[in-house]
Amino acid sequence: MRIRRVLAFLVILLFSATSAMAAGFRLPEQGAKAMGMGMAFVAQADDPSAIYYNPAGIVQLEGQNVMIGGTYIRENGATFTGTTPLTFNTGTGMFDIRSETQEDLDFFIPNAYWTRKASPDFAYGVGIFVPFGLGQRYGNRQTSIFRNQVTDVEIQTLVVNPTVAWKVGEVLSVGAGIDFMYGKASLSQAGVVRLGAAPLDQVNIFQLDLDGDGTAWGYNFGLLLTPSENWKVGFAYRSPFKLKIKDADVDVWEINSTIPFVPPGPFTAAQVFGGTSFHTGASTQIDMPATAALGVAYIRDRLTLEVDLDITFWSSFDTLVVDIHENNGLLPDAVRPEDWGDVVGVNAGAEYRVTDPLALRVGLRWDPTPVPAETMSPLLPDADRYMYSAGAGYKVRNWTFDLSYMYVDKKDRKVNNQFLPHNVASPPSIGDGFDGEWTG
């Protein structure tokens, strides 16, 4: 039995404010060849990463195929300059303009695929990949100007995707799969109150860490048309995921034992909690969006060109609710409106096969942000971005080595939404949001 092996290394140096390489917290970089072509791959779908990009494509692959890859992400923290509810100066009676830079972070995101062609018209396989992820970290959790909103947040996902594909005729192939998602989420922040009536200095009354995991199910399908030897048309759809975290751990610590709790009263926060630390549980649901892509590829001799429209249905990410299992006046439930919008990105890529073993690739992706200014928060200070990529592939007998690089040009963004009427866990006397500009 002939086995074709593909070893794919995705090496990416990112200069952006978020670990999510696409807008929002989507990660569409699931194959080295596709990434080298700006993710314009739904119409080609001619390596095992087709399980992610367009499952109909795996019926094109002969024999058995194994593909193993990974994405290294270097996240250079963005810088905020402006005001937040925590930058009020009691001496001047005005808000001070302050700057804060996110910490630099490093991530490695794996992917793996296996396919087998069982007959001339039928193939199957399985993929393992990370379609969504998020990471932000802000300086000192005791003093950050965002600490009442977030000091550290992370979302991790992993999907296992069994897939089948049929060649219906000379022109049409179809594919479909089932998706099982495992996800983890964590959040850290401080509870902050004012000493008496505003405007007075803010005081940290507790630190909070939330950590939980959950699962979700979904499905995907794809179509691949080959009307001639020079043209291919692809369409793919992946359903939304509702990641349910039912029993997250919530640890509240450094509860203030010296300052009377707000609203004014004789009891400190530690007396309200019955100590300087407290443990409870929480539940939440994170709505991951559906995605769809439509692309056209033109192949002539050694040259391949492709252009895709890539749709992410972010409108499903409407509200983030965290239900605290043991409520009290110090630790209420969280209701955070998000109101994200659907976005349409454009991917374009080219490949030129210099020799039979060597292929060179370039790509461009335009990726608008789904995050409206009205609800943008330090959990994800997102902006439109251009993504420029280059890559190469080299075949040695039954092995293919692919290497790709991507530069993310995330645009600066000004937002004025200070004192948003929602909080995650801190009392509502402080407020959320910010007025200022994010750069880098």
C-alpha positions as CSV (number, residue, x, y, z in Angstrom):
1,M,0.0,0.0,0.0
2,R,1.5,3.3,-1.0
3,I,1.6,6.0,1.7
4,R,2.3,9.6,0.9
5,R,3.7,11.7,3.8
6,V,3.4,15.4,4.1
7,L,5.4,17.2,6.8
8,A,4.2,20.8,7.1
9,F,5.8,23.5,9.2
10,L,4.0,26.8,9.6
11,V,6.4,29.3,11.0
12,I,4.7,32.6,11.5
13,L,6.1,35.8,13.1
14,L,3.2,38.1,14.0
15,F,3.3,41.7,14.8
16,S,-0.3,42.2,16.0
17,A,-2.2,42.8,19.2
18,T,-3.9,39.5,19.4
19,S,-2.9,35.8,19.1
20,A,-5.9,35.3,16.9
21,M,-4.4,35.6,13.4
22,A,-7.7,36.5,11.8
23,A,-10.1,39.2,13.0
24,G,-12.0,38.2,16.1
25,F,-10.4,35.1,17.6
26,R,-10.6,32.8,14.6
27,L,-7.5,30.9,13.5
28,P,-7.8,30.0,9.8
29,E,-4.1,29.0,9.3
30,Q,-4.5,25.2,9.3
31,G,-2.1,24.2,6.5
32,A,1.3,25.4,5.3
33,K,0.4,25.5,1.6
34,A,-2.8,27.3,2.2
35,M,-1.2,29.9,4.5
36,G,1.5,30.6,1.9
37,M,-1.3,31.5,-0.5
38,G,-3.1,33.8,1.9
39,M,-5.6,31.0,2.9
40,A,-6.9,31.0,-0.7
41,F,-7.3,27.2,-0.9
42,V,-11.0,26.2,-0.9
43,A,-11.0,25.6,-4.7
44,Q,-7.7,23.8,-4.7
45,A,-8.1,21.7,-1.6
46,D,-5.4,19.3,-2.9
47,D,-3.5,18.3,0.3
48,P,-4.8,16.7,3.5
49,S,-5.6,20.1,5.1
50,A,-8.6,20.0,2.8
51,I,-10.4,18.4,5.7
52,Y,-10.4,21.9,7.2
53,Y,-10.6,24.0,4.1
54,N,-12.9,21.9,1.9
55,P,-13.6,18.2,2.7
56,A,-14.6,17.5,-0.9
57,G,-11.0,17.8,-1.9
58,I,-9.7,14.7,-0.1
59,V,-11.1,12.5,-2.9
60,Q,-8.4,14.0,-5.2
61,L,-5.6,12.5,-3.0
62,E,-4.3,9.1,-4.0
63,G,-3.4,6.4,-1.5
64,Q,-2.9,7.3,2.2
65,N,-1.7,10.7,3.3
66,V,-0.4,11.9,6.6
67,M,0.2,15.6,7.3
68,I,1.6,17.1,10.5
69,G,2.2,20.7,11.1
70,G,2.2,23.6,13.6
71,T,1.9,27.3,13.8
72,Y,4.3,29.4,15.9
73,I,2.8,32.7,16.8
74,R,4.8,35.6,18.1
75,E,2.3,38.1,19.6
76,N,3.8,41.6,20.1
77,G,1.6,43.4,22.6
78,A,-0.3,46.5,21.4
79,T,-0.1,49.8,23.1
80,F,-3.1,51.8,24.4
81,T,-2.9,55.5,24.9
82,G,-5.9,57.3,26.4
83,T,-8.2,57.1,29.5
84,T,-10.1,54.4,31.3
85,P,-12.5,54.6,34.3
86,L,-9.4,53.9,36.5
87,T,-7.3,56.9,35.3
88,F,-9.3,59.6,37.2
89,N,-7.1,62.1,39.0
90,T,-8.7,63.3,42.2
91,G,-6.3,66.2,42.4
92,T,-7.3,67.7,39.0
93,G,-10.8,66.3,38.8
94,M,-10.0,65.0,35.3
95,F,-9.0,61.8,33.6
96,D,-5.3,61.4,33.0
97,I,-4.1,60.2,29.7
98,R,-2.1,57.0,30.3
99,S,-0.4,54.4,28.2
100,E,-0.3,50.7,28.7
101,T,1.3,47.9,26.6
102,Q,0.1,44.3,26.5
103,E,2.7,41.7,27.3
104,D,4.4,39.8,24.4
105,L,3.2,36.2,24.1
106,D,4.3,33.1,22.3
107,F,2.1,30.3,21.1
108,F,2.4,27.0,19.2
109,I,-0.7,25.7,17.6
110,P,-0.6,22.1,16.1
111,N,-2.6,20.4,13.3
112,A,-2.6,16.9,11.9
113,Y,-4.5,15.2,9.1
114,W,-4.8,11.6,7.8
115,T,-6.7,10.6,4.6
116,R,-7.2,7.4,2.7
117,K,-8.7,6.8,-0.8
118,A,-10.8,3.6,-0.5
119,S,-11.9,3.6,-4.1
120,P,-11.7,5.8,-7.2
121,D,-14.8,7.7,-6.0
122,F,-14.6,7.5,-2.2
123,A,-12.2,8.8,0.4
124,Y,-12.2,9.3,4.2
125,G,-10.0,10.8,6.8
126,V,-9.7,12.7,10.1
127,G,-8.3,16.1,11.0
128,I,-7.2,17.6,14.3
129,F,-6.8,21.4,14.4
130,V,-7.3,24.5,16.5
131,P,-9.9,26.8,14.7
132,F,-10.3,29.4,17.4
133,G,-8.0,31.0,20.1
134,L,-7.4,34.1,22.1
135,G,-4.7,35.4,24.4
136,Q,-4.3,38.8,26.1
137,R,-2.2,39.8,29.1
138,Y,-1.9,43.2,30.8
139,G,1.0,44.1,33.0
140,N,0.6,44.3,36.7
141,R,-2.8,43.0,37.8
142,Q,-2.6,45.3,40.9
143,T,-2.2,48.5,38.9
144,S,-3.2,47.9,35.3
145,I,-5.6,50.6,34.0
146,F,-7.8,47.8,32.7
147,R,-7.7,45.6,35.8
148,N,-11.4,45.9,36.6
149,Q,-12.2,44.6,33.1
150,V,-9.4,42.0,32.5
151,T,-5.7,41.4,33.3
152,D,-5.4,38.0,31.6
153,V,-7.7,36.1,29.2
154,E,-7.2,33.0,27.2
155,I,-9.4,30.8,25.0
156,Q,-8.1,27.5,23.6
157,T,-9.9,25.0,21.4
158,L,-9.2,21.7,19.7
159,V,-11.4,20.0,17.1
160,V,-11.4,16.4,15.9
161,N,-13.1,16.2,12.5
162,P,-13.8,12.8,10.9
163,T,-14.6,13.3,7.2
164,V,-15.8,11.5,4.1
165,A,-15.8,12.5,0.4
166,W,-17.4,11.2,-2.8
167,K,-16.7,11.9,-6.4
168,V,-20.2,12.2,-7.8
169,G,-19.1,12.6,-11.4
170,E,-16.3,14.0,-13.6
171,V,-17.2,17.5,-12.6
172,L,-18.5,17.3,-9.0
173,S,-17.1,16.1,-5.7
174,V,-18.8,16.5,-2.3
175,G,-17.5,16.0,1.3
176,A,-18.9,16.2,4.8
177,G,-17.7,15.7,8.4
178,I,-18.7,15.8,12.1
179,D,-16.8,18.2,14.4
180,F,-16.1,17.5,18.1
181,M,-14.7,20.5,20.0
182,Y,-13.0,20.6,23.3
183,G,-12.3,24.1,24.7
184,K,-10.8,25.8,27.7
185,A,-11.2,29.4,28.9
186,S,-9.6,31.5,31.6
187,L,-10.0,35.0,32.9
188,S,-8.3,37.1,35.5
189,Q,-9.3,40.5,36.8
190,A,-9.6,42.7,39.9
191,G,-12.7,44.0,41.7
192,V,-12.3,47.7,42.1
193,V,-14.4,50.2,44.0
194,R,-14.2,53.9,44.9
195,L,-13.6,55.1,48.5
196,G,-17.0,56.6,49.1
197,A,-18.7,58.7,46.4
198,A,-17.0,59.3,43.1
199,P,-14.6,60.9,42.3
200,L,-12.2,59.4,44.9
201,D,-9.3,57.0,44.6
202,Q,-10.0,53.4,43.5
203,V,-9.2,50.5,45.7
204,N,-8.8,46.8,44.8
205,I,-11.2,44.8,46.9
206,F,-10.3,41.4,45.5
207,Q,-8.5,39.4,42.7
208,L,-10.5,36.9,40.7
209,D,-9.4,33.9,38.5
210,L,-11.8,31.9,36.5
211,D,-10.8,28.7,34.7
212,G,-13.1,26.1,33.0
213,D,-13.5,23.8,30.1
214,G,-16.3,22.3,28.0
215,T,-17.3,20.7,24.7
216,A,-19.4,21.3,21.6
217,W,-20.5,19.5,18.5
218,G,-20.7,20.8,14.9
219,Y,-20.6,19.7,11.3
220,N,-19.1,20.8,8.0
221,F,-19.5,20.1,4.3
222,G,-17.9,21.2,1.0
223,L,-18.4,21.1,-2.8
224,L,-15.7,21.0,-5.5
225,L,-16.4,21.6,-9.1
226,T,-13.9,20.9,-11.9
227,P,-15.5,22.2,-15.1
228,S,-12.3,22.0,-17.1
229,E,-8.6,21.1,-16.5
230,N,-7.9,24.8,-16.0
231,W,-10.7,25.8,-13.6
232,K,-11.8,24.7,-10.2
233,V,-14.6,26.1,-8.0
234,G,-14.9,25.3,-4.3
235,F,-17.4,26.0,-1.6
236,A,-17.2,25.0,2.1
237,Y,-19.3,25.6,5.2
238,R,-18.6,24.9,8.9
239,S,-21.3,25.1,11.4
240,P,-21.2,27.3,14.6
241,F,-20.1,25.8,17.9
242,K,-21.7,26.5,21.3
243,L,-18.9,25.8,23.7
244,K,-20.7,25.2,27.1
245,I,-18.6,25.5,30.2
246,K,-20.8,24.2,33.0
247,D,-18.6,24.1,36.1
248,A,-15.7,26.5,35.9
249,D,-13.6,27.1,39.0
250,V,-13.7,30.7,40.3
251,D,-11.1,31.7,42.9
252,V,-11.5,35.0,44.7
253,W,-8.5,36.0,46.8
254,E,-6.7,39.0,48.3
255,I,-10.1,40.1,49.5
256,N,-9.7,43.5,51.2
257,S,-10.1,43.3,55.0
258,T,-9.5,47.0,55.9
259,I,-11.7,49.1,53.6
260,P,-15.5,49.3,54.2
261,F,-17.3,47.8,51.3
262,V,-19.2,49.9,48.8
263,P,-22.1,50.8,49.0
264,P,-21.1,52.4,52.3
265,G,-21.5,50.3,55.3
266,P,-19.7,49.0,58.4
267,F,-18.5,45.7,56.7
268,T,-15.3,45.1,54.8
269,A,-15.2,42.9,51.7
270,A,-13.6,40.2,53.7
271,Q,-16.4,40.3,56.2
272,V,-19.0,40.0,53.3
273,F,-17.1,36.9,52.0
274,G,-16.3,35.5,55.4
275,G,-12.6,35.6,54.8
276,T,-9.8,36.8,52.6
277,S,-10.3,34.1,50.0
278,F,-13.4,32.4,48.5
279,H,-14.1,29.6,46.0
280,T,-17.2,29.1,43.9
281,G,-18.2,27.9,40.5
282,A,-19.5,29.5,37.3
283,S,-21.0,28.5,33.9
284,T,-21.0,30.2,30.6
285,Q,-21.4,29.6,26.9
286,I,-19.0,30.9,24.2
287,D,-20.6,31.1,20.8
288,M,-18.1,30.3,18.1
289,P,-19.2,31.5,14.6
290,A,-20.1,29.5,11.5
291,T,-17.8,30.0,8.5
292,A,-18.2,29.7,4.8
293,A,-15.9,30.2,1.8
294,L,-16.3,30.4,-1.9
295,G,-13.3,30.3,-4.3
296,V,-12.2,30.0,-7.8
297,A,-8.8,28.6,-8.9
298,Y,-7.1,28.9,-12.3
299,I,-4.4,26.4,-13.2
300,R,-2.2,26.8,-16.3
301,D,1.0,24.8,-16.7
302,R,3.1,25.5,-13.6
303,L,1.0,28.5,-12.4
304,T,-2.0,28.4,-10.0
305,L,-4.0,31.4,-9.0
306,E,-6.9,31.5,-6.6
307,V,-9.3,34.1,-5.1
308,D,-11.7,33.3,-2.3
309,L,-14.5,35.1,-0.4
310,D,-14.2,34.1,3.3
311,I,-17.3,34.7,5.5
312,T,-17.3,34.5,9.3
313,F,-20.7,34.8,10.9
314,W,-19.7,36.6,14.0
315,S,-23.2,37.9,14.7
316,S,-23.7,34.8,16.8
317,F,-21.3,36.3,19.3
318,D,-24.0,38.6,20.7
319,T,-23.7,38.5,24.5
320,L,-21.3,36.9,26.9
321,V,-22.9,35.8,30.1
322,V,-21.1,34.3,33.1
323,D,-23.4,32.8,35.7
324,I,-21.7,32.8,39.1
325,H,-23.1,29.9,41.2
326,E,-23.0,31.7,44.6
327,N,-24.0,35.3,44.0
328,N,-23.7,38.1,46.5
329,G,-23.3,41.9,46.3
330,L,-19.6,41.6,45.7
331,L,-19.6,39.0,43.0
332,P,-22.6,39.4,40.7
333,D,-23.3,37.5,37.4
334,A,-21.6,39.0,34.3
335,V,-23.6,40.2,31.3
336,R,-21.4,41.6,28.6
337,P,-23.0,42.7,25.3
338,E,-20.8,42.1,22.4
339,D,-23.0,42.6,19.3
340,W,-20.3,41.5,16.8
341,G,-21.1,41.6,13.1
342,D,-20.7,39.2,10.2
343,V,-17.6,39.9,8.1
344,V,-16.5,39.0,4.5
345,G,-12.8,38.7,4.0
346,V,-10.9,38.3,0.7
347,N,-8.1,35.8,0.2
348,A,-5.8,35.8,-2.9
349,G,-2.8,33.6,-3.6
350,A,-0.5,32.3,-6.3
351,E,1.8,29.3,-6.7
352,Y,4.5,28.8,-9.3
353,R,6.1,25.4,-9.6
354,V,9.7,26.3,-10.5
355,T,10.7,22.7,-11.0
356,D,8.8,19.5,-10.4
357,P,10.0,19.3,-6.7
358,L,10.0,23.1,-5.9
359,A,6.9,25.4,-5.6
360,L,6.9,29.0,-4.6
361,R,3.9,30.8,-3.1
362,V,2.6,34.3,-2.2
363,G,-0.7,35.4,-0.7
364,L,-2.7,38.3,0.6
365,R,-5.7,38.3,2.9
366,W,-7.9,41.3,3.8
367,D,-9.7,40.7,7.1
368,P,-12.1,43.2,8.5
369,T,-12.9,43.2,12.2
370,P,-16.3,42.1,13.5
371,V,-15.9,44.1,16.7
372,P,-18.0,47.3,16.9
373,A,-16.6,50.4,18.6
374,E,-19.6,50.6,20.9
375,T,-18.7,47.3,22.6
376,M,-15.0,46.9,22.1
377,S,-13.2,46.0,25.3
378,P,-9.6,45.1,26.4
379,L,-10.6,41.5,26.2
380,L,-10.1,41.9,22.4
381,P,-9.1,45.3,21.2
382,D,-9.5,44.3,17.6
383,A,-9.0,46.1,14.2
384,D,-9.0,45.5,10.5
385,R,-5.9,43.9,9.2
386,Y,-4.0,43.0,6.0
387,M,-2.1,39.7,6.1
388,Y,0.9,39.1,3.7
389,S,2.3,35.6,3.2
390,A,5.0,33.8,1.3
391,G,5.9,30.1,1.3
392,A,7.6,27.2,-0.5
393,G,7.1,23.5,-0.9
394,Y,9.6,20.9,-1.8
395,K,8.9,17.2,-2.7
396,V,11.4,14.4,-2.0
397,R,10.0,11.1,-3.1
398,N,6.9,10.5,-0.9
399,W,7.7,13.4,1.4
400,T,6.6,17.0,0.9
401,F,8.1,19.8,3.1
402,D,6.1,23.1,3.3
403,L,7.3,26.3,5.0
404,S,5.3,29.5,5.2
405,Y,5.6,33.0,6.8
406,M,2.9,35.5,7.4
407,Y,3.1,39.2,8.4
408,V,0.0,40.7,10.0
409,D,-0.5,44.4,9.5
410,K,-3.1,45.3,12.1
411,K,-4.5,48.9,11.7
412,D,-4.5,51.4,14.5
413,R,-7.9,52.1,16.0
414,K,-9.5,54.9,18.0
415,V,-12.5,54.1,20.2
416,N,-14.5,56.2,22.6
417,N,-16.8,54.0,24.7
418,Q,-15.7,54.7,28.3
419,F,-18.2,53.8,31.0
420,L,-20.0,51.1,29.1
421,P,-23.0,49.9,31.1
422,H,-21.7,46.4,31.8
423,N,-19.0,44.7,33.9
424,V,-17.6,41.2,34.2
425,A,-17.5,40.9,38.0
426,S,-16.5,44.2,39.6
427,P,-19.2,46.4,41.2
428,P,-20.8,48.8,38.6
429,S,-19.6,52.0,40.3
430,I,-16.4,52.0,38.2
431,G,-17.6,51.3,34.7
432,D,-15.9,49.7,31.6
433,G,-14.6,50.8,28.3
434,F,-11.9,53.3,27.3
435,D,-11.4,56.5,25.3
436,G,-8.2,56.4,23.3
437,E,-6.1,54.7,20.5
438,W,-4.7,51.2,20.1
439,T,-1.5,51.0,18.1
440,G,0.8,48.1,17.1
